[in-house]
Amino acid sequence: MAPLEHRVNSYDMQDISHNLYRAEQVRELDRTAIEQFDIPCFELMNRAGYAAFDVLRSRWPDAGRIVVLCGVGNNGGDGFVVARCACEAGMDVTVYQVANTDRLSADALCAKQLAEQIGVVSESWHRQKLDSFDVVVDALLGTGLSGEVKKQWAVAIEAINGSGVPILALDIPSGLGADTGMPLGGAVRAQVTVTFIGLKQGLFTGEGPEFCGEVQFERLEVPDQVYQTTHPAAVLLTDRQKFQPRRRSAHKGDFGHVLIVGGDYGMSGAVRLAGEAALRTGAGLVSIATRRSHSSVLNLSRPELMCHGVEQPDELHPLLERATVVVIGPGLGQRRWGESMLKSVLGSGLPLVVDADALNLLARTPHMRNDWILTPHPGEAARLLQTTSAKIQADRFVAVQTVQNRFGGVCVLKGAGTLIFAQDGLPVVSHAGNPGMASAGMGDVLSGVTGSLVAQKFMLSDAARQAVLVHALAADRAAVAGERGLLAADLMPHLRKLVN
């Protein structure tokens, strides 16, 4: 099976809807469409406004009164086009112009004048209430924002969010960092975001999903050749699964032996969850190396797990000799026992999945290797990089690449919009999953799935990406019954279905 980064690079120029770009790259695509393919900027503005209005009517078909808050750039121009479309459709339209109209871009001014010709009147923004409308359209700032949101825009954003009215954001919620997915002081919380020409990478990670709501992409009929001029910054993780049917003559040895090391006193559940997740996703054999007091009872509810009491490093060696891959970290702890287990595993020469406390121990004595997958959450990534969780979250794309550059292998930065990065590939962003996954044991399940796929001869980059995808999709299926109260164990039946 070819490394996934190679497959990504083979289809990214064609599958535009999965490519992610930084704001400057999208502006470059815009310039290329205008200058090299003779599509006037005003034509793109009209296409954007028409597309956004179609989304508005589709999403809120009973809306009769809409209000559009327009800025002074091309995002404001898109808003004037939406207002014109709404007026032509017989809707009651109000437009509030935030900031001085003398600052309007030439194309935005043209869009404003066309709207005025059919009776749309724009009023200056003076903190008018917005709660009497059916939909608020955010056309304030777009992707051109640099630095913190200034006061007049912050006041308008606060009014939009406080209206209690459904919000449609044009291109990106105003105030959200297009490259990072973090609010720049404050940002609009939209129910739907219609984004144009190229998907911005910040829409799908960090706080991006919280502020964007449902994301709809409109490429505005930009030709494929335009996208061939700019390589994407990242790609979305799609639902393309790579699991092949098994041979009728297959036996358990064909599907690898996962050794899971962890479960210090009081934390045996972590290795139990990782072990079952590995079995449910197809590993041929799963052994668990844990404290002796846990080993005799750990598999009572799952007898397929082979549990071994290991108190000293030399007791781990026979298990390492039989293993295909080692998952270390679930419930490992950071005491002497955990340290000794990690030291033995690092000396084994086996491919590794390193999670939880194994990452915290690694942060104390960092080193690099290329045959492991590291799966930190933001706090663990902060310890690996000797920084803070806030700085990790401030730019998750930089963080995941920095961890990989310093430690090697593949890095999976967990959280909303999980990122996966392997050297020489593009960052991959998962937009599956849900807030119900913020519960104990979810990371242990992911580590078990990841180890299982490595044992089944997936390349490390493939294993990491497919594990993240399967894990998130299983959680989404389990959350149909409700996100609150979702347990890690609830994923097990869905994991089995997804890999089949």
C-alpha positions in Angstrom: 0.0 0.0 0.0 1.5 3.4 -1.0 2.1 6.0 1.7 -1.0 8.1 2.1 0.9 11.4 1.5 1.7 10.2 -2.0 -2.0 9.4 -2.7 -2.9 12.8 -1.3 -0.6 14.5 -3.6 -1.9 12.5 -6.5 -5.5 13.7 -6.1 -5.3 17.0 -4.4 -5.3 19.1 -7.6 -8.4 17.4 -8.8 -10.5 17.0 -5.6 -10.8 20.7 -4.9 -13.5 20.2 -2.2 -11.0 18.5 0.1 -8.1 20.9 -0.3 -7.4 23.5 2.4 -5.6 26.8 1.9 -4.2 29.6 4.0 -5.8 33.0 3.5 -3.0 34.3 1.4 -3.2 31.3 -0.9 -6.9 31.9 -1.5 -6.2 35.5 -2.3 -3.6 34.2 -4.8 -6.2 31.9 -6.4 -8.5 34.9 -6.6 -5.8 37.0 -8.3 -5.0 34.2 -10.7 -8.7 33.8 -11.7 -8.9 37.6 -12.3 -5.6 38.3 -14.0 -4.9 35.1 -16.0 -8.4 33.8 -16.7 -10.1 37.1 -17.2 -12.8 36.7 -14.6 -13.6 40.2 -13.3 -13.5 40.6 -9.6 -17.0 42.0 -9.7 -18.2 38.9 -11.4 -16.7 36.7 -8.7 -18.4 39.0 -6.1 -21.8 38.5 -7.8 -21.3 34.7 -8.0 -20.5 34.7 -4.3 -23.5 36.7 -3.4 -25.9 34.6 -5.5 -24.4 31.4 -4.1 -24.8 32.7 -0.5 -28.4 33.8 -1.1 -29.2 30.3 -2.5 -27.8 28.8 0.7 -29.9 31.2 2.8 -33.1 30.3 1.1 -32.3 26.6 1.3 -31.4 26.7 4.9 -34.1 29.1 6.1 -36.9 28.8 3.5 -39.5 30.7 5.7 -37.2 33.7 6.4 -38.9 36.9 5.3 -36.8 39.6 7.0 -33.1 39.6 6.8 -30.4 42.0 7.9 -27.0 42.3 6.3 -24.1 43.9 8.1 -21.5 45.0 5.6 -17.9 45.9 6.0 -15.9 48.1 3.5 -14.0 45.4 1.6 -15.0 42.8 -0.9 -16.7 40.8 1.9 -19.0 43.7 2.3 -19.6 43.7 -1.4 -20.7 40.1 -1.2 -23.2 41.2 1.4 -24.6 43.9 -0.9 -25.2 41.3 -3.6 -27.0 39.1 -1.0 -29.2 42.1 -0.1 -30.0 42.7 -3.8 -30.9 39.1 -4.3 -33.2 39.1 -1.2 -34.9 42.3 -2.4 -35.5 40.9 -5.8 -37.0 37.8 -4.2 -39.5 40.0 -2.4 -37.9 39.8 1.1 -37.8 42.6 3.6 -34.1 43.6 3.6 -32.1 45.9 5.9 -28.5 46.7 5.4 -26.3 48.2 8.0 -23.0 49.7 6.9 -20.3 49.3 9.5 -17.5 51.9 9.2 -17.3 54.9 6.8 -18.6 54.3 3.3 -15.8 56.4 2.0 -13.6 53.4 2.6 -15.6 51.0 0.4 -13.5 49.1 -2.2 -14.4 49.9 -5.8 -16.2 46.6 -6.4 -18.1 46.8 -3.1 -19.2 50.4 -4.0 -20.5 49.1 -7.3 -22.4 46.3 -5.5 -23.9 48.9 -3.1 -25.0 51.1 -5.9 -26.7 48.3 -7.8 -28.5 47.3 -4.7 -29.7 50.9 -4.2 -31.0 51.0 -7.7 -33.7 48.4 -6.8 -34.6 50.0 -3.5 -32.1 48.6 -1.0 -31.1 51.4 1.4 -28.1 51.0 3.7 -28.0 52.7 7.0 -25.0 53.5 9.2 -24.5 51.1 12.0 -25.4 52.7 15.4 -25.8 49.6 17.5 -29.3 48.9 16.3 -31.0 45.8 17.6 -31.0 42.7 15.4 -33.5 40.5 17.3 -36.5 41.3 15.0 -35.0 39.7 11.9 -35.2 36.1 10.7 -31.6 35.8 9.5 -28.5 37.9 10.1 -25.9 37.9 7.3 -22.3 38.5 8.5 -20.4 40.4 5.7 -18.1 42.4 7.9 -14.5 41.3 7.7 -13.7 38.2 5.5 -10.2 36.8 5.5 -8.3 40.0 5.3 -8.2 40.6 9.0 -4.8 40.8 10.6 -4.4 41.3 14.4 -7.1 41.7 17.0 -10.6 42.9 16.0 -10.9 46.6 16.5 -13.6 48.1 18.7 -16.2 49.1 16.1 -16.1 45.7 14.6 -16.1 44.0 18.0 -19.2 45.9 18.9 -21.0 44.7 15.7 -19.8 41.1 16.3 -21.1 41.2 19.8 -24.5 42.5 18.5 -24.7 39.7 15.9 -23.9 37.0 18.4 -26.3 38.5 21.0 -29.2 38.8 18.6 -30.5 35.2 19.1 -31.1 35.1 15.4 -29.7 32.5 13.0 -26.5 33.7 11.4 -25.1 33.2 7.9 -21.4 34.1 7.6 -19.9 34.9 4.2 -16.6 33.3 3.4 -15.6 33.1 7.1 -17.1 34.3 10.4 -15.9 37.8 11.0 -13.0 37.8 13.6 -12.0 34.1 13.1 -8.4 33.5 12.0 -8.6 31.9 8.6 -5.2 30.1 9.1 -5.5 29.0 12.7 -9.2 28.6 13.5 -8.8 30.8 16.6 -10.8 34.0 17.2 -8.9 37.2 17.0 -10.3 38.8 20.1 -13.9 37.9 19.2 -15.7 36.3 16.3 -19.1 35.7 14.9 -20.7 32.4 15.9 -22.5 31.3 12.7 -25.0 28.5 12.1 -23.8 28.3 8.5 -20.7 29.6 6.8 -20.6 29.8 3.0 -16.9 29.9 1.9 -15.7 30.8 -1.5 -13.0 29.7 -4.0 -10.9 27.7 -1.6 -11.6 26.1 1.8 -9.7 27.9 4.5 -7.7 25.6 6.8 -8.9 27.4 10.0 -12.5 26.5 9.4 -11.9 22.9 10.4 -9.7 22.9 13.5 -9.2 24.6 16.9 -12.3 26.8 17.5 -13.1 27.0 13.8 -15.9 24.4 13.8 -17.5 26.1 16.9 -17.7 29.5 15.1 -18.4 28.3 11.6 -21.3 25.9 12.2 -22.1 24.0 9.0 -19.6 24.8 6.2 -20.7 25.0 2.6 -18.2 25.4 -0.1 -18.8 27.4 -3.3 -15.9 27.4 -5.9 -17.7 30.1 -8.0 -17.1 28.3 -11.3 -13.3 29.0 -11.0 -11.6 26.7 -13.6 -9.5 23.7 -12.5 -6.4 25.3 -14.1 -6.5 28.1 -11.4 -6.1 25.5 -8.6 -3.2 23.9 -10.4 -1.2 27.1 -9.8 -1.3 26.9 -6.0 -0.5 23.8 -3.9 -2.8 23.4 -0.9 -1.6 23.9 2.6 -3.5 20.9 4.0 -6.2 18.4 3.0 -9.4 17.2 4.7 -9.4 13.6 5.9 -12.1 12.0 3.7 -14.2 8.8 4.3 -12.2 6.8 1.8 -11.4 3.6 3.7 -8.7 1.2 2.5 -9.8 -2.1 4.2 -9.6 -5.0 1.8 -11.6 -8.3 2.1 -9.7 -11.0 3.9 -8.5 -14.2 2.2 -10.6 -17.3 3.0 -7.4 -19.0 4.1 -6.2 -16.2 6.4 -5.2 -17.0 10.0 -4.6 -14.8 13.0 -0.9 -14.5 12.4 -1.6 -12.6 9.2 -3.0 -9.7 11.1 -0.3 -9.0 13.6 0.2 -9.1 17.3 -0.4 -5.9 19.3 1.3 -5.5 22.6 -0.2 -2.8 24.9 1.9 -1.6 27.8 0.3 0.3 30.6 -2.2 0.2 33.4 -0.4 1.2 36.5 -2.2 0.9 39.8 -5.8 2.3 39.5 -5.6 2.8 35.7 -6.2 -0.7 34.3 -9.3 0.4 32.4 -7.1 2.3 29.9 -5.3 -0.8 28.6 -8.5 -2.7 28.6 -10.2 -0.2 26.3 -7.1 0.0 24.0 -7.0 -3.8 23.9 -10.6 -4.3 22.9 -10.3 -1.5 20.3 -7.4 -3.3 18.7 -9.3 -6.5 18.5 -12.5 -4.9 17.2 -10.5 -3.3 14.3 -8.9 -6.5 13.2 -5.7 -7.3 15.0 -5.0 -11.0 15.1 -3.6 -11.1 18.6 -3.6 -8.6 21.5 -1.4 -8.9 24.6 -1.5 -6.6 27.5 1.5 -6.0 29.8 0.3 -4.5 33.1 0.6 -4.6 36.8 0.4 -8.2 38.2 -2.5 -7.3 40.4 -4.5 -6.3 37.3 -3.5 -9.1 35.0 -5.7 -11.8 36.6 -8.9 -9.9 36.3 -8.4 -7.6 33.3 -9.7 -10.0 30.7 -12.7 -11.4 32.7 -15.1 -9.5 30.5 -13.0 -9.9 27.3 -11.2 -13.2 27.5 -9.7 -12.8 24.0 -7.2 -10.4 25.6 -3.9 -12.1 26.8 -3.0 -10.3 30.0 0.4 -10.6 31.6 1.6 -9.3 34.9 4.9 -7.4 34.4 6.7 -5.8 37.3 10.2 -5.7 36.0 11.6 -4.7 32.6 13.1 -8.2 32.0 9.6 -9.7 32.3 8.6 -7.6 29.3 11.3 -8.9 26.9 9.5 -12.2 25.9 6.4 -10.3 25.1 8.3 -7.8 22.9 9.8 -10.7 21.0 6.4 -11.9 19.9 4.9 -8.5 19.2 4.4 -6.8 15.8 3.8 -3.3 17.3 3.8 -1.8 20.8 1.2 0.6 22.1 2.6 2.3 25.2 1.0 4.9 27.4 -2.6 4.1 28.3 -2.7 4.3 32.1 1.1 4.0 32.2 1.7 6.6 34.9 4.8 8.6 35.3 6.4 6.7 38.2 9.4 4.4 38.2 7.4 1.4 36.8 6.2 3.5 33.8 9.6 4.8 33.2 11.2 1.4 33.2 8.5 0.0 30.8 9.1 2.9 28.4 12.8 2.4 28.4 12.5 -1.3 27.5 10.0 -0.6 24.8 12.2 2.1 23.2 15.0 -0.4 23.0 12.9 -3.1 21.3 13.3 -1.8 17.7 9.5 -2.4 17.1 7.2 0.3 15.6 5.4 2.1 18.4 2.2 4.0 19.1 3.1 6.5 21.9 0.2 8.0 23.9 -0.8 9.5 27.2 1.8 9.2 30.0 4.4 7.8 27.7 4.3 11.2 25.9 4.8 13.0 29.3 7.8 10.8 30.0 9.1 11.4 26.5 8.9 15.1 27.2 11.5 14.7 30.0 14.0 12.9 27.8 13.2 13.8 24.2 14.7 12.0 21.2 13.8 11.3 17.6 12.9 8.2 15.6 10.9 7.5 12.4 9.1 4.3 13.4 6.5 5.7 15.8 3.2 7.5 15.9 2.8 10.1 18.6 -0.8 11.0 19.6 -0.7 14.0 22.0 -3.6 16.1 23.0 -2.8 19.9 23.3 -1.6 19.5 26.9 0.8 16.7 26.0 2.0 18.5 22.9 2.7 21.6 25.1 4.9 19.4 27.4 6.7 17.9 24.4 7.5 21.4 23.1 8.0 23.0 26.5 5.3 25.6 25.9 1.6 26.1 26.9 -1.6 24.5 25.7 -2.8 28.0 24.7 0.2 28.4 22.4 -0.4 25.0 20.9 -4.1 25.9 20.2 -3.1 29.3 18.9 -1.8 27.6 15.7 -2.4 23.9 15.6 -0.9 23.5 12.2 2.5 24.9 13.3 2.3 22.8 16.5 1.7 19.5 14.8 4.5 20.1 12.3 6.9 21.2 15.1 6.3 18.1 17.1 6.9 15.9 14.1 10.0 17.8 13.1 11.5 17.4 16.6 10.4 13.9 17.3 10.1 12.2 13.9 7.6 9.6 12.8 3.9 10.7 12.5 2.2 13.2 14.9 -1.5 13.1 15.6 -2.5 16.3 17.4 -5.9 15.4 18.9 -8.8 17.7 19.6 -11.5 19.4 17.6 -10.2 19.1 14.0 -7.6 16.5 14.8 -4.4 17.0 12.7 -2.1 14.3 11.3 1.3 15.1 9.9 4.0 12.9 8.5 7.2 14.2 7.0 7.1 15.1 3.3 3.3 15.0 3.3 0.6 17.6 3.9 -1.1 18.1 7.2 -4.4 16.2 7.2 -7.4 17.5 9.0 -10.2 15.4 10.4 -13.6 17.1 10.5 -15.5 14.1 11.8 -16.1 13.6 15.5 -18.2 15.4 18.1 -18.0 17.0 21.6 -19.2 13.7 23.2 -15.7 12.5 22.6 -14.5 14.7 25.4 -14.7 11.9 27.9 -12.4 9.4 29.7 -10.9 6.6 27.6 -11.4 8.0 24.1 -7.7 8.5 23.5 -7.0 4.9 24.7 -9.5 3.6 22.1 -7.7 5.6 19.4 -4.3 4.2 20.4 -5.6 0.7 20.2 -7.1 1.3 16.8 -3.9 2.8 15.6 -1.8 -0.1 16.9 -4.2 -2.5 15.3 -3.8 -1.0 11.8 0.0 -0.9 12.2 -0.1 -4.6 13.1 -2.1 -5.2 9.9 0.7 -3.8 7.8 -0.6 -0.3 7.2 2.2 2.1 6.8 2.5 4.4 9.7 1.0 7.5 8.0 -1.9 5.4 6.7 -2.5 3.8 10.1 -2.6 7.2 11.8 -5.0 8.7 9.3 -7.4 5.8 9.0 -7.4 5.3 12.8 -8.4 8.9 13.4 -11.1 8.6 10.7 -12.6 5.3 12.0 -12.4 6.4 15.6 -14.2 9.7 14.8 -16.9 8.1 12.6 -17.5 5.5 15.3 -18.0 8.2 17.8 -20.4 10.1 15.5 -22.5 6.9 15.1 -22.5 6.3 18.8 -23.5 9.9 19.5 -26.8 9.5 17.5 -28.2 8.5 20.9 -26.8 11.7 22.4 -23.4 13.3 22.9 -23.7 13.8 26.6 -22.9 10.6 28.4 -21.0 9.0 25.5 -18.6 6.4 26.7 -15.4 5.2 25.1 -16.8 1.6 25.2 -19.8 2.7 23.2 -17.6 3.0 20.1 -16.7 -0.7 20.0 -19.6 -2.1 17.9 -19.3 0.8 15.5 -15.6 0.3 15.1 -16.2 -3.3 14.0 -18.8 -2.2 11.4 -16.6 0.5 10.0 -13.6 -1.7 9.3 -15.8 -4.2 7.6 
